[in-house]
């Protein structure tokens, strides 16, 4: 093996180890009975694995004043993530195609503004967004939180679809225009079937952002339907008493399970979508 290849292999191996190590500690801690946590090292394997912490984290752990576990918060997050994802993908795909067909200065300016929007941190716009949602009557509501997620995801999703559409052979669009196909026909019958990798990539990345969000959910969400990351933080940082680390680690594993399973089941689709976006210089 050449020295360059060996160096890459060692570097990747170290990187993988550093990435997997926290996950390994979380898993081992969540499976250890309470008596083993203080007696054993955190890297040691559980002697008698127990799912009690997982059951408690899911069903009856106390978060705030309710002792119903993360199951309620899990359902809350799904009710936020699914409509946010569907609206983001739908609007982003249509907007990306509209920008593709806009050969004017206005289209170029809009693409530049969307690109600029990707670099604006959410913290900068919290107060103006609060004022906007108050005027719309949507502040501290699930609808308002969905609106915020769509607003923040739209630049990224739009540019991803635009870049993927630009990688398609231009003959497709020329032939469609010669045949007299309208905007909706070209979009629905030609672009969407060809852009499944882009749809999958946008869905995976946007769902991950929405699911892992804490700041926007805490700021704009309804007090009765806050997302799971807010619940996880409240569970892992109790105001009174000691912290049950096995329950906290089990809760963290449950919280990360949807995005982890999504990546494991669709990594090939994600790779195809990224390759499609970067295929054309």
Secondary structure, DSSP 4 states (H G I P E B T S, - for coil): --HHHHHHHHHHHHHHHHHHHHHHHHHHHHHS-HHHHHHS-TTSPPSS---HHHHIIIII--BTTB-STTHHHHHHHHHHHHHHHHHHHHHHHHHHHHHHH--SHHHHHHHHHHHHHTTS-GGGGHHHHHHHHHHHT-TTSHHHHHHHHHHHHHHHHHHHHHHHHHHS-HHHHHHHHHTT--HHHIIIIIIHHHTHHHHHHHHHHHHHHHHT--HHHHHHS-TTS--HHHHHHHHHS-SSS---HHHHHHHHHHHHHHHHHHHHHHHHHHHHHHHHHSS--
